[in-house]
């Protein structure tokens, strides 16, 4: 499963993670974690979201749309979870 990840899939995760990380960072009250922190959180979240959904067989590797949705969901969730814990 995980060994079937293609370069296109990794590129999708990276692009969506960077874009959503920067976008969500600007939407968070207080500017998030700075541009580099937002970028890193977005990337990490996209890769984790894609990895989890690929390992649980919810995302088939050759489906670009589902890979993009998995990356967007992971990036959004991780950024928001970290933002919630930062405020405490």
Backbone bond lengths (Angstrom), bond angles and torsions (degrees), N, CA, C in turn:
res aa  C-N    CA-C-N  psi(-1)  N-CA   C-N-CA  omega(-1)  CA-C   N-CA-C  phi
1 X - - - 1.443 - - 1.519 111.39 -
2 X 1.308 116.82 -64.71 1.456 119.71 -175.71 1.527 111.25 -69.79
3 X 1.327 117.16 -25.35 1.460 119.38 179.18 1.526 112.13 -73.98
4 X 1.334 117.78 -10.15 1.458 122.21 179.24 1.524 113.37 -89.72
5 X 1.316 118.01 4.80 1.460 121.25 -178.94 1.530 108.78 -66.59
6 X 1.314 115.33 128.87 1.455 120.57 -177.68 1.523 111.20 -96.72
7 X 1.308 115.32 168.18 1.460 121.17 177.30 1.523 110.78 -63.72
8 X 1.324 117.02 -35.55 1.463 120.82 178.32 1.531 110.58 -63.52
9 X 1.322 116.67 -40.89 1.463 120.70 178.34 1.520 110.58 -62.34
10 X 1.317 117.39 -45.37 1.466 120.89 178.44 1.522 111.50 -63.02
11 X 1.319 116.40 -37.82 1.467 120.58 178.03 1.528 110.64 -66.22
12 X 1.323 117.10 -39.94 1.466 120.82 177.28 1.523 109.82 -61.93
13 X 1.334 116.87 -45.97 1.465 120.47 178.94 1.526 110.66 -60.12
14 X 1.316 117.15 -43.70 1.463 120.63 -177.32 1.529 111.35 -65.86
15 X 1.309 117.42 -47.56 1.472 120.65 -177.67 1.522 110.97 -64.50
16 X 1.307 117.02 -47.47 1.465 119.92 -178.96 1.520 110.15 -66.65
17 X 1.327 117.40 -40.43 1.459 120.29 179.32 1.513 112.68 -61.67
18 X 1.328 116.95 -44.35 1.467 120.62 179.45 1.521 110.76 -65.22
19 X 1.317 116.78 -48.23 1.464 119.89 -177.83 1.527 111.82 -62.96
20 X 1.320 117.00 -46.95 1.459 118.81 -179.21 1.516 112.35 -70.81
21 X 1.312 117.61 -35.09 1.458 119.82 177.51 1.520 111.24 -61.03
22 X 1.319 116.52 -46.03 1.463 120.07 179.10 1.527 111.87 -68.96
23 X 1.325 116.60 -39.68 1.458 120.37 179.97 1.527 111.19 -66.96
24 X 1.316 116.90 -47.22 1.467 119.63 -179.62 1.526 111.34 -65.98
25 X 1.324 116.84 -33.85 1.459 120.01 178.44 1.514 112.35 -63.10
26 X 1.315 116.69 -37.19 1.457 119.41 178.84 1.525 111.39 -75.21
27 X 1.321 116.94 -24.17 1.462 120.61 -179.87 1.530 112.20 -82.12
28 X 1.327 116.92 -22.90 1.463 119.82 -179.36 1.520 110.39 -72.19
29 X 1.302 115.57 144.07 1.459 120.96 178.10 1.527 108.56 -64.10
30 X 1.297 117.28 129.10 1.459 121.29 -179.20 1.515 112.93 89.96
31 X 1.321 119.23 4.67 1.452 121.52 175.94 1.510 115.55 82.56
32 X 1.295 118.77 7.75 1.452 120.80 176.90 1.517 112.23 75.24
33 X 1.311 117.03 -125.55 1.460 122.59 -172.25 1.525 112.21 -122.37
34 X 1.322 117.26 22.75 1.459 120.53 -174.25 1.521 108.85 84.42
35 X 1.314 117.37 161.44 1.461 119.16 -173.95 1.521 111.94 -64.65
36 X 1.331 117.94 -37.75 1.461 119.83 -178.71 1.531 111.23 -72.37
37 X 1.325 116.84 -40.37 1.464 120.48 177.55 1.518 111.69 -64.46
38 X 1.330 116.92 -41.69 1.465 121.07 177.78 1.529 110.72 -64.22
39 X 1.319 116.05 -41.42 1.463 120.76 179.11 1.529 110.12 -62.22
40 X 1.323 117.18 -45.95 1.476 121.61 -179.56 1.525 111.31 -65.30
41 X 1.335 117.29 -42.58 1.464 120.05 178.31 1.524 111.43 -63.62
42 X 1.315 116.32 -40.87 1.465 120.11 178.41 1.517 111.69 -63.46
43 X 1.330 116.64 -45.07 1.467 120.79 178.79 1.529 111.47 -63.14
44 X 1.315 115.83 -48.84 1.462 119.97 -178.95 1.530 110.92 -61.97
45 X 1.307 116.90 -43.35 1.461 120.61 179.04 1.519 112.74 -63.72
46 X 1.328 116.69 -40.72 1.465 120.17 179.26 1.523 110.90 -63.98
47 X 1.327 116.91 -43.91 1.456 119.73 179.99 1.529 111.27 -68.98
48 X 1.327 117.88 -39.01 1.467 120.07 177.85 1.528 111.47 -66.83
49 X 1.318 116.95 -42.61 1.467 120.46 177.74 1.518 111.69 -61.83
50 X 1.316 116.16 -44.18 1.457 119.85 177.78 1.516 112.22 -65.56
51 X 1.326 116.50 -40.44 1.466 120.81 -179.59 1.526 111.25 -64.86
52 X 1.322 116.44 -47.76 1.472 120.25 -178.54 1.520 110.76 -61.80
53 X 1.325 117.14 -46.91 1.460 118.96 -177.89 1.522 112.48 -72.12
54 X 1.318 118.38 -27.06 1.463 120.58 174.91 1.524 110.49 -72.12
55 X 1.327 116.97 -43.26 1.465 120.29 -179.84 1.524 112.55 -66.31
56 X 1.318 117.44 -30.22 1.460 120.58 179.12 1.524 111.64 -90.26
57 X 1.319 116.62 8.15 1.479 124.17 176.72 1.523 113.39 62.89
58 X 1.328 117.25 24.90 1.459 119.96 174.93 1.527 111.57 -85.29
59 X 1.329 116.52 -20.50 1.459 121.06 179.34 1.517 107.98 -120.95
60 X 1.311 115.70 123.75 1.457 120.53 173.85 1.516 106.62 -88.64
61 X 1.327 116.39 132.83 1.453 121.26 -168.13 1.528 114.65 -60.69
62 X 1.305 119.21 -26.52 1.465 119.32 -176.97 1.524 113.09 -90.26
63 X 1.300 118.96 9.20 1.455 121.91 -179.86 1.529 109.21 -104.36
64 X 1.319 116.17 104.61 1.460 122.28 -174.48 1.528 111.36 -64.15
65 X 1.309 117.31 -40.57 1.460 120.01 -177.06 1.530 111.12 -63.03
66 X 1.323 118.27 -46.77 1.459 120.84 -178.59 1.515 111.53 -68.59
67 X 1.331 117.37 -33.07 1.466 119.80 174.81 1.520 110.77 -64.96
68 X 1.316 116.91 -40.05 1.465 120.58 178.47 1.523 110.81 -66.34
69 X 1.317 117.06 -40.22 1.471 120.61 178.30 1.525 110.26 -65.44
70 X 1.326 117.32 -41.77 1.468 120.98 178.76 1.523 110.63 -62.87
71 X 1.326 117.27 -42.75 1.465 120.94 179.07 1.524 111.05 -65.35
72 X 1.320 116.75 -42.54 1.470 120.26 179.53 1.523 111.26 -64.69
73 X 1.316 116.46 -43.19 1.460 119.86 179.34 1.517 112.24 -64.38
74 X 1.318 116.98 -44.28 1.460 120.57 179.58 1.512 112.16 -64.57
75 X 1.316 116.13 -42.70 1.461 120.66 179.77 1.523 111.27 -63.96
76 X 1.316 116.35 -44.95 1.458 120.87 -179.89 1.524 111.51 -64.64
77 X 1.330 116.34 -47.06 1.464 119.81 -178.76 1.520 112.51 -62.42
78 X 1.316 117.42 -46.74 1.461 119.33 -178.18 1.528 111.23 -64.36
79 X 1.325 117.28 -43.16 1.460 120.34 -179.99 1.525 111.13 -62.27
80 X 1.318 117.50 -43.53 1.460 120.28 -179.33 1.523 112.40 -70.32
81 X 1.322 117.76 -38.20 1.470 120.82 177.66 1.522 111.04 -62.93
82 X 1.322 116.31 -45.65 1.470 120.03 179.31 1.523 110.32 -65.23
83 X 1.340 117.87 -37.69 1.471 121.22 178.75 1.528 110.77 -64.73
84 X 1.325 117.13 -38.21 1.470 120.08 178.81 1.526 110.11 -64.72
85 X 1.330 116.91 -44.88 1.468 119.77 -179.89 1.515 112.54 -69.83
86 X 1.328 117.18 -27.40 1.467 120.93 177.94 1.527 110.60 -67.31
87 X 1.301 117.84 -35.55 1.467 121.92 -177.19 1.510 112.90 -73.23
88 X 1.315 118.92 -20.12 1.468 121.91 -177.97 1.482 112.03 -78.67
